[in-house]
Structures are given as structure tokens and as C-alpha cells.
């Protein structure tokens, strides 16, 4: 049997070596990137900054907000702040937003003062956010990178921001119940899920009549036991084997970008799931291992199997059949959640019955008739029809900008 502690030590050593290489390359690239940072246009004055000072491995966090932010930029100058050339290059390659390079505190201070930054948006909770949070003039807004009942969504760090934009009533209730001294009614704004208002590239060219499309999107293993929600090891192979056994089902398998980052067992389970798909589909034309853009799956798939992650909450708005797996890790924190309490979870022992569960929830039939999912969607996101989320999001940003402008006029 494999020595998992030894494998973890080896993986940790490889990660440290890779990080040393990345630091060296970034140090060399600093001067050149400072010139390339303006590739998408100059940094605007009086605008909205998206603070993204982390590594390119976390680009998925920004990517979830990219289209809403690019739409916002049509009416309100918006740009991204990075502190690493490798992250900056990745942002320039994916987004039309201008990129500001602020590799140190001095550069960040010049950026805030010289460009009169009015609002700062954050898509994660990394420690480096506090480098920007020290500036009192802008309005600091935590967006997060997805609606979720996980402990990440009720971090005490939320108190450091002036506002937190949440999906709907669920986010406000969650923060108000968990954080001492936090006035959720005053410091949260419900903006729905603006991501749902955009069309996303990446869908395969599958004829509609070629079968039912089931999206399996497990989350990663987490970086600590309390958030070990990933189902790959416990459910993955059994779920996919059950799906491919039905000739009317086509599978879209989307592993989390950080799968295997902390756990060799999850990396191995990912390979095993890919092997199942390859054996079922030797020519690679029936199923899909999806590592591309996120978002097209909402309209494309007929049903979703996922874990306790933001994918489950995004899927709610579709009204289509949903299965959420039950974590097997004994230390995994089970948060208070209407979704998890009211929608029966799929235990590992029943992973092979996943298709039966999906059919019972409407797969292949009238999925829109599920009143429970519709009610949960309204609680978590409010009105998401006909661009309502985008209007709420952009209005909330404008109100934040206006509050700074009014303060400056009074001073």
C-alpha cells in the first residue's frame, strides 16, 4: 500500500521547489512586465480596482467575475491590480480589463493616490488583501468567488470590508448569524448572480438529440480537514461508471482546477475517473473531460452532480435536476444550510444509484416542476431573470462610488 504521508512530503517538497523557480522567474520578469501591463489600456482615474494579488493558480477566482466586470467597465472604469508578473500575464491573456502592476507597498500607495481609486473589489480572502485594505479612502467590497454555505463564506475577515456583496437573503442571514458585531443588514448588498446573465464559450458541438447531458463537477480536496468536501475519492469512479453505463447519457466531467494540490489520493482518483471515461469512449467523441472555461455548462447540461461548492449554488438558478454529494471526511464542517438540509445528499454508499436519483428529480422529464429548487434559488439569489442580477450588481457598485464622491465633496 502506498505510503501516503511520504507521498505528501514528496508533493510538498516538489511544491516548494516549484515555488522557488516561480519566484526566480518573476524576479527576472518584473521590469519587462511593468511595460506590458498597459497592454489592455491605461489605468483609469476615479475607477474601480479589482485587487487580485495572488498566484495564477487561483485565476479561476477572477475568471468567475470576468464577464460581469468587463460589462461593468462599459459604464464605470474598471481595472485589475496584480503584484506578480505571472499572474498579470495570465490576466492580460484572458481579460480586456486594464492591468495595474503594484509589486510592493510603495507602488500600491502611488496607484491608489495618483489614480484616485474609489472602490476596490476582492474576489477572495487571501492575506495580501490587507495590503490594500489599509487605505481608508476607497470603499472596499468583498465579492467572493461564488455563493456557498461553506465556512469560507463566513470568514471573520468579512468585517474588514466596508461591504459584502451577497447573492440574496441566504448570504445576509449566513453572515448575520455567524459573525459577532456584524450588522448584516447594513453591510451586505444582495446582487444575485450576475454571472448567469452572460453567454460563455467552450461548449462541445453535441447534437441535442444525441443523449442526456450530465455534468459531474467535484470540488477539490481542500487545504484542511474542515473543508474536505471533494467527492472524487469517495464517489467519483462509482458515479461516472453508473452514468456511462446508460447509453443515453453523455458525461461532462469537470475536475476542480486545484484537484490533487493537497492530496495524492485525489490526484489518483481524478486519473481513475478519466480512465473510466476513456474506456467507455475510446474515440473520445461521446464524453468530455472539461478543463476549459466555466459557465457554459449551466445552459448546456441537463443535470448536475457536484459537491458542497459554489457549483451547486450556481446550478440552482437553472431549475434543473441537482445532486449534491455527502462528504465522507469526519472532520468536514457541515454548515447550516437550507440547501443541504432540504435537498437529500448522496452518500458514498449510494454513489452507484446517482442516475436513479437524477431521474427521480426530473432528468429526462419535467425538471422545471421541482418547486423545492425554485424556492431555494429565490432564497439564495433573489430575482435572476432577464438581467436582474447585472442591474443590481452595477447599481450597487455605482452607489459605492457615489458614496466616496459625496464624502470628497463634503471634505
Residue, then its C-alpha position, 0 to 999 in steps of 0.5 A: x500500500x502506498x505510503x501516503x504521508x511520504x507521498x505528501x512530503x514528496x508533493x510538498x517538497x516538489x511544491x516548494x521547489x516549484x515555488x522557488x523557480x516561480x519566484x526566480x522567474x518573476x524576479x527576472x520578469x518584473x521590469x519587462x512586465x511593468x511595460x506590458x501591463x498597459x497592454x489592455x489600456x491605461x489605468x483609469x482615474x476615479x475607477x474601480x480596482x479589482x485587487x487580485x494579488x495572488x498566484x495564477x493558480x487561483x485565476x479561476x477566482x477572477x475568471x468567475x467575475x470576468x464577464x460581469x466586470x468587463x460589462x461593468x467597465x462599459x459604464x464605470x472604469x474598471x481595472x485589475x491590480x496584480x503584484x506578480x508578473x505571472x499572474x498579470x500575464x495570465x490576466x492580460x491573456x484572458x481579460x480586456x480589463x486594464x492591468x495595474x502592476x503594484x509589486x510592493x507597498x510603495x507602488x500600491x500607495x502611488x496607484x491608489x493616490x495618483x489614480x484616485x481609486x474609489x472602490x476596490x473589489x476582492x474576489x477572495x480572502x487571501x492575506x495580501x488583501x490587507x495590503x490594500x485594505x489599509x487605505x481608508x479612502x476607497x470603499x472596499x467590497x468583498x465579492x467572493x468567488x461564488x455563493x456557498x454555505x461553506x465556512x469560507x463564506x463566513x470568514x471573520x475577515x468579512x468585517x474588514x470590508x466596508x461591504x459584502x456583496x451577497x447573492x440574496x437573503x441566504x448570504x445576509x442571514x449566513x453572515x448575520x448569524x455567524x459573525x459577532x458585531x456584524x450588522x448584516x443588514x447594513x453591510x451586505x448588498x444582495x446582487x444575485x448572480x450576475x454571472x448567469x446573465x452572460x453567454x460563455x464559450x467552450x461548449x462541445x458541438x453535441x447534437x441535442x438529440x444525441x443523449x442526456x447531458x450530465x455534468x459531474x463537477x467535484x470540488x477539490x480536496x481542500x487545504x484542511x480537514x474542515x473543508x474536505x468536501x471533494x467527492x472524487x475519492x469517495x464517489x467519483x469512479x462509482x458515479x461516472x461508471x453508473x452514468x456511462x453505463x446508460x447509453x443515453x447519457x453523455x458525461x461532462x466531467x469537470x475536475x476542480x482546477x486545484x484537484x490533487x494540490x493537497x492530496x495524492x489520493x485525489x490526484x489518483x482518483x481524478x486519473x481513475x475517473x478519466x480512465x473510466x471515461x476513456x474506456x467507455x469512449x475510446x474515440x473520445x467523441x461521446x464524453x468530455x473531460x472539461x478543463x476549459x472555461x466555466x459557465x457554459x455548462x449551466x445552459x448546456x447540461x441537463x443535470x448536475x452532480x457536484x459537491x458542497x461548492x459554489x457549483x451547486x449554488x450556481x446550478x440552482x438558478x437553472x431549475x434543473x435536476x441537482x445532486x449534491x454529494x455527502x462528504x465522507x471526511x469526519x472532520x468536514x464542517x457541515x454548515x447550516x444550510x437550507x440547501x443541504x438540509x432540504x435537498x437529500x445528499x448522496x452518500x458514498x454508499x449510494x454513489x452507484x444509484x446517482x442516475x436513479x436519483x437524477x431521474x427521480x428529480x426530473x432528468x429526462x422529464x419535467x425538471x422545471x416542476x421541482x418547486x423545492x429548487x425554485x424556492x431555494x434559488x429565490x432564497x439564495x439569489x433573489x430575482x435572476x431573470x432577464x438581467x436582474x442580477x447585472x442591474x443590481x450588481x452595477x447599481x450597487x457598485x455605482x452607489x459605492x462610488x457615489x458614496x466616496x464622491x459625496x464624502x470628497x465633496x463634503x471634505 
